[in-house]
Amino acid sequence: MNNTINSIKWNGYLRKDGKLGIRNRILVIYTVKCAEFVAREITVKAANKDVELIGFDGCTDNQYAVNLLISMIRHPNVGAVIAVGLGCEYVQPEKLADIAASEDKPAYWLFIQNEGGTIPAINKGLDFVNDALEQLKDTPRKEMGFSDLVIGAECGGSDYTSGLAGNLVVGRFFDWLVDNGGTPIFEEIVEAIGLDKHLISRAIDEKARQEIQYTYDKALDYCKSVRQYSVSPGNFAGGLSTIEEKSMGALIKSGSRPIQGVIKVSCSPPHSGLWLLDSTPDPYWMQFGITNPNDNEGLMDLASTGAHIVILVTGRGNVVGSAIAPCIKITGNHHTYEKMNADMDFDASPMLTGESSQESVMLDLAKEIQEVAKGNPTKSEALGHKEFFIPYKYQDKTKICNG
């Protein structure tokens, strides 16, 4: 069964850089909050599931946010881009469109002020979107499989089942994915408090050990500075007692394979294998950027690495989706799965109750992921959940990308 799943292939969307996407989205980007309405109206009036919205609210410059927008433009699931600005902001839509064009993706940009206001800007945007949808029908296709996939995972709304089932099945799948040539990514270093020695012991080499130690120490200092650790009243209501208990459950989703190193937000893994994503602001100033203030920032951080699919493990349940990268929501709590069935994609509780073995549940998850990669919509995609969040943060330019 294991080999049978891995041998199945499907057709991906071939990009200029040789990467393969599992979706062929048109990305509508707003470059300041004042342009959000026009950009959102373009996506709504396009009335097409492959037209998606993201944007940055800030008027002032922030390289972290710009890098994240650029990473989304280059994402293999994105086939075309339109950037919508007002005309006053620092983030320039023309520059973003130029990057998309350099990737051989249909691209367009506009300033609402130059177009004469809301209605003409929406109409211009719709003209481009409709033309791009036709162009994307000719996107080259190429066979792909699990070895081509980059998959990110995080947890949110955790309860006592998260570490015992939900995160556990993801960890076992991540081991399987590594063994089959794929690239899993885990994050939430602030949920690894107290487990630095365990993380470091899994580093593949000295460089990775140093990266993990720096990332852990920075996260711990950050938590101390904001006087908050990644544990919430909802976690306590779900049966967790402390950040230490939550940390042990959260880390299980990384599996057991060697950690290749640490990558930063908006940076792709240099090669296959298991990677840790560092999304904590670098030490400089802390006025902006409470790390991962909501699950959608974490999901977007993972998508910014080129993750084709993002996994959200949630014992208590969640309804969000993800822009660009389909979100698969997993719970280890059968009551949650039944109560929120229209939102939850996968029930990992059979491994907790003993109805199924860990290996069997993991292979079921692999099949679910394969179906999504082949084009089947996740629950959030079917409902139209495509949330995103881009904050201000500081990112040390000397530590932006690994390798």
N, C-alpha and C positions, 0 to 999 in steps of 0.2 A: 504493500500500500504506500509506504514512504516513497519508494522510487517511482511508483506510478504517478503520484501527484507531481513530483519534481520534473517528470518527463513531459508533462503537458505544456504546450506553448500557445501563445496567442500573438496577435499582431499589434504592435505599438506604433506610435506616431514618431517618425524619424525627424530629428532636428539637425540643424547645420553642424553642431558640435559633436554629432554622433550619438547623443543621448536619445533615449526612447521614452515617450510619454504614454500614460494610460488614459488621458483625456486630451481634448483638443479645444481648450477654452479660449474665448476672447476676454481679455482683461481690461476693464474700464477702471482707470486710476484717477482719483482726484488728488491734487497736490496741496490742498488747503481746505479747511472746514467750509469756507465760503463757497467752494465749488462742489460740495457733496451733493446738494439737491439735484443739480444738473446731471452729474455723473450717475446718480441713482436713477433718475428718470430715464436716462438712456438705457440702462439695464432693464428697467421695468417695461418700457415701451417696446424693447426688442423682443420680449416675450419668448425667450429661448433659454433653455437650461444651461447652454454652453457659454452664456454671457454672464460674467461675474464682476463684482465690485470690490475694490479695496481702496484704501486711501490713507493719507496722513493729515491730521487736523492742524498741525502747527504752522504758524506764520514764520517763525524764526528757524534758522538753519539747524539741522541735526544730522550729522553724517551717519549715525546709526540707523535712523529712519530711512535715509536715502539709500544706504546699502541694502536694507531690507526690501525696499521697492524694486531695486535693480535685480535682486535675487529672484523676485517673483516674475519679473519680465523674462528672465533667463530660464525659468522653471520649465522642465520638459513637458509638463501638462498644459503649458500656455502656448497657443498658436498665433495669436495676434494681440495687439495692444493699442488702446487709445488713452492718452493722458489729457485730463481736463483740469485747467487752472483758471483762477479768477483773473490774475494779471499783476498782483502786488507781491506775491509770496516769494520766498527764497528758493523753494524747490521748483525747478523749471521743467514744465511738461515737454518742451522741445527736446531737452537733453534725454529724457526718458524715452521718447519716441525714437530718437537717434540710436539708442542702445538696442531697442527692439528691432529696428531696421538692420542693424549690423548683424543680428542673429537670423536674418532672412525671414523675419516675421512681419506680416502686414502691420503697418504702424501709422498713427495719425496723432496730432495734438491740436489743441485750441486753447485760446484765452477767451473766457466768456465776455470780458470787456470789449475785445476786438470784434466779436461776432454780433454785438448789439444786444446782449442780454440773454435771458433764460431760454425763450422759445427758439430763436435762431440757433443757439448753441446746441440745444437738444436735437434739433433737426439735422444739423451738421454731423453730430455724433452718430445719430441713427443711420444716416447715409453711409458713413464709414462702416458701421457694424454690419449692415446688410450686405455690403460689398465684400467684407472680410469673411462672412459666413459662406459665401459662394467660393471664395478663394481656398478656404480651409477644406473644402470637399476634395481638393487635389493634393492634400498633404501626403507625402510618401509614407508607406507602411513597411514595417520590418518585424520579423518574428522576434519575440522576447520571452523570457521565462523568469523564474525566481532569482536567478543569478544576476539579472539586470535590475532588480527592485531595490530601492532605498525605502525603508519603512521606519517611521519614528513612533515613539510611544511615550505617553505620560499618564498620570492618574489624577482624578479629581472627584470630589464628593466621595472620598474613601470611607469604607466601614470595615468591620472586622473580617469580611470576606475578601477584601481586596488583596491582602497579602497571602491569604490562604488559597485563593482560587483565581481571581481575575488577573492579578499581576503574575501569578505563578504560571498560568498558561501562556502568557506573553513571553515570559522568560524562557520557557521551554521551546516556544516557537522561534525566539531569537537564536537560541542555540542551533536549532534545525536550519534556520536561514543562513547562519554563518557557515555551517557545514556544507551547505549547498551553494556557496559562492555569493550569497547576497550581502546586503549592507544594512544592518539595524542600527538605530540611534536612540539612546535614552537620554533624558535630561533630569531636571529637578534636583540639582546638587544640594539645594537647601533642604531636601527631604532625605539626605544621607548623613544627617548630623549624628556623630558618634561612630560612623562606620568608615572612617578614612583609612584605617589599616586594612580593612577588608577590600576596599576599592583598590588601594595601591598594590596589594598582593596580586591583583589580577592584571597589572600593567604588563604589556608584552615586552617592554624594554625600559632602559633607564630614562630615555626621553619622555616616554609615556608616564613613568612614575613621577617625574618632576612636574609635568603638566597637570596630572591629577592632584598632586599635593598642593600646588599653587591654587588650583580651582577650588578645592575643598577649603583651604585656609581663607581664601577671599570670601567664599560664601558664608563661612562661620563668622568672620568679622562683620560682614554685611548684616547678618541676622542680629548680631549684638548691637550694631549701630542703630538699627531701626527698632530694636527692642521687640522683635516679633519673629517667631519661627513658623514654619509652614504646617501649622496644625490649627484646626478651627473648631467652633462649637458643634458643627455638623459632624465632624469626625468623632467627637466624644459621644454624640447622640447615636452614632453608628457602632459604638462598642470599642473604639480605640481609647487608650488611656493616656499616652504620652507621645512626644515627638520621637522618642527612641523607638517605641513600638511601631509607629507609623513609618519611620525610616526603614526598619527591617523589612516591612511589607512592601514598601515602595521600591527598594533596591532589587527585590527579587525579579522585577520585570526586565532587568538587564541580563538575566540568565547567568551562565557560568563561564562563558568563553573569554579568552584574553581581551582586554581593552586595548585597542590600537593606539589611542591617544585622545586628545581633547580638540574639538572644533568649536569655532565661535559662530554665533548667529550670522546668517547670510553666507556661510562658507560651506562648500561641498566637501564630503570626505575625500581625501586623496586617493583612497583605494578601498576595496571591499573589507568586510570585517566589522566588528562591534566598535562603536564610537560613543564617547560621552560628549554631549552638547553643553557648553557653558553659556548660560543666558543671564548670569548675574552681572550687573554693571561693574565695570572696572573702577578701581579706587581713584578718584580724582575729585568729583563733587557728587553729592547724593541728593541734590534738590529735586531732580527728576529721576524717575525710574525705579519705583518699588518693584522688585523683581517678580515677574509672573503674578500680577494682581488679579488675573482671571485666567480661566482655562484657555480662552481663545488666544491670549498672547503666547502661551506655551505651545499650542497647536501651530500657530503661525511661525514661531521660532523654528519648529521642526520642519515645517514646509519650506522655510527659507534655505534649508540645507539641500534642497532638491528631493525631499521625501515624496515619493509618489502617493503614498497612503499614510495617514496618521491614525494611531490607535489611542483611544481614550478609555481607560479603565475607570469605572465608576460604580462603587458598591451601592451607593444610595440613589444613583440615577442622575442623568443629565440629558438635556435636549439639544445641545448645540451641535453644529456641524463645523465645517472648515472651508474657507475659500481655497480654491485651487487643488488642494490635496484631499480626496475623499476621506471622511472620518468614519472609522469603525468603532462603535461604542460597545464595550464588553463589561459585563457585570458577573460577579461570582455569587450574587444574591438572587435566588430564584424568585423571591417575592417581588423584587424590583423588576426583574425581567417580565414577569406576568403583568404587573401593574402598569409598566411603561413600555409595553411591547411594541407600540408604533414608533418608539424612539430608539430602543435598544437592539443592537444587531446580533449579539452573541451571548449565550448563556453558558458560563463556565462552571455553574454550580454542580453539575454531575460529578466533577472530580472531588468536590468537597463532601458530597453525600456518599461517595463510593459507588455510585451507579455506573460510572465509567472510569477507566484508568486515565492517568495524566497524559499518557502517550496518545490515547484515543481522542481525548478532547483537543489536544494540540493539533492532531491531524485534521480534525473537523475545522479548527480555526484556519489552518493552512488552506483548506478547500474554500472557506469563506473569503479569504483574502484573494485567492486566485480568481474567484468569480467577480469580485470587485475590480481586479486588475484587467479582466477581460471585458469590462464595460457595464456589468450589473450595478445599478445604483445602490448606495448605502441607504439606511433609513433616513439619515439627515439630508442626503441628496434628494430623495423622493419627496420629502416634505418642504424642500427649499431652504433649509438651514445652511447658510454660507457665511457664518460670522467671521470677523477678523478684528485684530487690535494691534495698532502700531504706536508704541509710546516714545517719548523722549528717553534716551539713555546715553551714557558715555561709554565708548568702546576704545580701548587703547589701540592706536594705529599700529603699534609694533607687535600686537598680539591678535591681529584680525583673523588671519587664516593659517591653518596648519599646513606645513609642507611648502 
